[in-house]
């Protein structure tokens, strides 16, 4: 799909103002409402826009601990990747999971109410998962930047614009 400057404006606006009406969006990107809606539907259908969501403030909801956890697996355990991938889907504390390069196999982002809750998660879930060899935790002391927004300047060059 070839995106143009208007598509980039739509994407940038929707990332910061997800509840904007189609009329307001059309005004901001200088399109008619029907043309704007057609472009948004096209971006959704093409998978450029994956979903819409509300971004919650974890601290306001009582989740005091934010941790990044590196998990290294034993390779001698049969289906270690499939088993671990399946297990982490059921853990609500895991809000992000990634296969990574380096010494560890996975990087998890874990949210917990407090250190007791986090400790329970590590000891009763992570360590008890078959194939887990090593766990390295990094507790976040202060968040400097955390966003799901992607600045359109990152991919405008890729599109040839």
C-alpha positions as CSV (number, residue, x, y, z in Angstrom):
1,X,0.0,0.0,0.0
2,X,1.4,3.4,-1.0
3,X,0.7,6.1,1.6
4,X,0.7,9.8,0.8
5,X,1.1,12.9,3.0
6,X,-2.7,13.0,3.7
7,X,-2.6,9.4,5.0
8,X,0.4,10.3,7.2
9,X,-1.6,13.3,8.6
10,X,-4.6,11.0,9.3
11,X,-2.4,8.5,11.1
12,X,-0.6,11.1,13.2
13,X,-3.9,12.7,14.2
14,X,-5.6,9.4,15.1
15,X,-2.6,8.4,17.3
16,X,-3.0,11.5,19.4
17,X,-6.7,12.1,19.1
18,X,-8.3,8.7,18.8
19,X,-11.7,9.9,19.7
20,X,-11.8,12.6,17.1
21,X,-15.0,12.7,15.0
22,X,-14.6,12.0,11.3
23,X,-15.8,15.6,10.6
24,X,-13.0,17.1,12.8
25,X,-10.4,14.7,11.3
26,X,-11.5,15.7,7.7
27,X,-11.2,19.3,8.6
28,X,-7.7,18.8,10.1
29,X,-6.4,17.0,7.0
30,X,-8.3,19.1,4.5
31,X,-10.6,16.4,3.0
32,X,-14.3,16.0,2.7
33,X,-15.8,13.8,5.4
34,X,-16.7,11.0,3.0
35,X,-13.2,11.0,1.5
36,X,-11.6,11.0,4.9
37,X,-13.7,8.1,6.1
38,X,-12.9,6.2,2.9
39,X,-9.1,6.7,3.6
40,X,-9.5,5.6,7.2
41,X,-11.4,2.5,6.2
42,X,-8.7,1.7,3.6
43,X,-5.9,2.1,6.3
44,X,-7.9,-0.2,8.6
45,X,-8.5,-2.8,5.9
46,X,-4.9,-2.8,4.9
47,X,-3.8,-3.4,8.5
48,X,-2.0,-0.1,8.8
49,X,-4.4,0.8,11.6
50,X,-4.5,-2.4,13.8
51,X,-6.9,-1.4,16.5
52,X,-8.2,1.5,18.6
53,X,-7.8,1.5,22.4
54,X,-7.8,3.6,25.5
55,X,-4.3,4.0,27.1
56,X,-4.6,3.5,30.8
57,X,-2.5,5.0,33.5
58,X,-1.1,1.9,35.5
59,X,-0.2,3.9,38.6
60,X,-3.7,5.3,38.8
61,X,-5.0,1.7,38.7
62,X,-2.6,0.6,41.5
63,X,0.1,-1.1,39.4
64,X,3.2,0.2,41.1
65,X,5.8,-2.2,39.7
66,X,7.0,-2.1,36.0
67,X,9.7,-4.5,35.2
68,X,11.6,-5.8,32.1
69,X,12.5,-9.4,32.5
70,X,14.9,-11.4,30.4
71,X,14.2,-15.1,30.3
72,X,16.7,-17.7,29.1
73,X,15.4,-21.1,28.2
74,X,17.0,-24.6,28.4
75,X,17.2,-25.9,24.9
76,X,17.2,-29.5,25.9
77,X,13.5,-29.3,26.8
78,X,11.2,-30.4,24.0
79,X,9.0,-27.7,22.5
80,X,10.4,-25.1,25.0
81,X,9.4,-22.2,22.8
82,X,5.8,-23.4,22.1
83,X,5.2,-24.2,25.8
84,X,6.6,-20.9,27.0
85,X,4.7,-18.9,24.4
86,X,1.5,-20.6,25.4
87,X,2.0,-20.1,29.1
88,X,2.7,-16.4,28.9
89,X,-0.6,-15.8,27.1
90,X,-2.4,-16.7,30.3
91,X,-0.3,-14.3,32.5
92,X,-2.1,-11.0,32.9
93,X,1.0,-9.5,34.4
94,X,2.8,-9.8,31.1
95,X,1.9,-6.8,29.0
96,X,4.6,-7.2,26.4
97,X,6.6,-10.2,25.2
98,X,9.4,-10.3,22.6
99,X,11.8,-12.8,21.2
100,X,15.2,-11.1,21.3
101,X,18.8,-11.4,20.3
102,X,21.6,-11.8,22.8
103,X,22.0,-14.2,25.7
104,X,18.4,-14.3,26.7
105,X,15.5,-15.8,24.5
106,X,12.7,-13.5,25.6
107,X,12.1,-10.0,27.0
108,X,8.9,-9.5,29.0
109,X,7.4,-6.4,30.3
110,X,5.6,-7.1,33.5
111,X,3.2,-5.0,35.5
112,X,2.4,-5.8,39.1
113,X,0.5,-4.2,42.0
114,X,3.6,-4.2,44.3
115,X,6.9,-6.1,44.9
116,X,5.0,-8.9,46.7
117,X,2.8,-9.5,43.7
118,X,5.8,-9.3,41.3
119,X,7.8,-11.8,43.5
120,X,4.9,-14.2,43.5
121,X,4.7,-13.9,39.7
122,X,8.4,-14.7,39.3
123,X,8.5,-17.5,41.8
124,X,5.2,-19.2,41.1
125,X,4.8,-18.7,37.4
126,X,8.0,-17.9,35.6
127,X,10.3,-20.2,37.6
128,X,7.8,-23.0,37.5
129,X,7.5,-22.9,33.7
130,X,9.2,-26.0,32.2
131,X,12.4,-25.1,30.4
132,X,13.1,-21.8,32.1
133,X,16.8,-21.7,32.9
134,X,17.5,-18.1,34.0
135,X,15.5,-14.9,34.8
136,X,17.0,-11.4,35.0
137,X,14.8,-8.6,36.2
138,X,15.1,-4.9,35.7
139,X,12.7,-2.9,37.8
140,X,11.8,0.5,36.3
141,X,12.7,3.3,38.7
142,X,11.3,6.1,36.5
143,X,9.8,6.2,33.1
144,X,11.2,8.8,30.8
145,X,9.3,7.9,27.6
146,X,6.6,5.3,27.0
147,X,4.4,5.6,23.9
148,X,2.6,3.4,21.5
149,X,2.6,6.2,18.9
150,X,4.8,5.9,15.9
151,X,6.0,9.3,14.5
152,X,5.2,9.3,10.8
153,X,8.6,10.8,10.0
154,X,10.0,7.4,10.7
155,X,8.3,5.7,7.7
156,X,7.7,8.6,5.3
157,X,11.1,8.0,3.7
158,X,10.3,4.3,3.3
159,X,7.2,5.2,1.3
160,X,9.2,7.4,-1.1
161,X,7.7,10.7,0.2
